[in-house]
Amino acid sequence: MRAGVPVVITLTALTFVGGGTLAVRNGFEDYNEIIPGTDLEIEMKAIEGGTFLAGSPDSEAGRRPDEGPLHEVRVDGFWMSTMEITWDEFEFFLYRNRDDVVHPRPGEIELDVDGVSGATMPYVNFNKPGHPVVNVTQYAASVFCEWLTARTGRFYRLPTEAEWEYASRAGTNTPYSFDDPSAIDEYAWYAENSNGTFNRGGMKEPNPWGLYDMHGNVAEWVLDSYDPEYYAGLPSVAENPLNRGEDLYPHVVRGGSWMDDPDVLRSAARTYSDPSWKKRDPQFPKSLWWHTDALHVGFRIVRPVQTPPESEWERFRLPPINDY
């Protein structure tokens, strides 16, 4: 595949008895993940792997130096949640009162749910039904994925920065996943149209691969540590790159949010965590689970097509790091 050429994915429509269709992408299909003991399901989109140009050209309006140089990246296939994880979904991880309910469609992984760390309650509950969970730390987002893995038997994690940009672009090489930047109100919640807050997920148009709110609403955690020079050190074709640093700050968040200007919502734009997000936390050390001043930050999840061996799981999990 030549760099810069949009990825073409063949879709087939399967019709179920009683009506309805399911999109199938080259042998693996979209599905809804059930949270056992609830009526909640997380819609997962099948994203075929491929090669794309990550970063932005010098000519792109709003470009920042950490978005270059343009570089070719190859990612393997994965499923991604169509929307940011909601408070409704995160709440069952928080309370852990249905952990004993058996999954009706168990997967291949056996992980003791009792061994997964439990989160503390937030200082102030800013969350609302149907809205993305916010103020969560990267560690909290990662442990939610571990808990969901234990509950379902399928390996869930945060996306890498490369996977996130690949999914956001959805085969495009323009600043956004839509051609006309003036159409941004149709696709995104941002500073000019958000009414000063995050909004219910899925209210705007999805990108070409059926993913909602990749631009705006809340910025999204990815696995990578932030390094403004990281792209310059990558090989000519980077295979599934992941920059795992050992420090608590800074880590990458992607997609921009309800409080940002449009240039921060571009597919290539990179922002990152900061200690100021916990500036009003009175604890010592500060919370592993919650920020006090990151109402613009949430997350979505992925599941790789190829489940990694258990020996590699720690590469995709985040350890607890005290924040003094």
Buried (B, 14 or more C-beta within 10 A) or exposed (E): EEBEEBBEBEEEEEEEEEEEEBBBBEEBBBBEBBBBBEEBEBBBBBBBBBBBBBBBBEEBEBBBEBBBEBBBBBBBBBBBBBBBBBBBBBBBBBEBEEBEEEBEEEBEBEBEBEEBEEBEEBBEEBBBEBBBBBBBBBBBBBBBBBBBBBBBBBBBBBBBBBBBBBBBBBBBBEBBBBEEBEEBEEBBBBBEEBEEBBBBBBEBBBBEBBBBBBBBBBBBBBBBBBBBEBBEEBEEEBEEBBBEEEEBBBBBBBBBBBBBEBBBBBBBBBBBBBEEBBEEBEEEEBBBBBBBBBBBBBBBBBBBBEBEEEEEBEEBBBEBBEBE
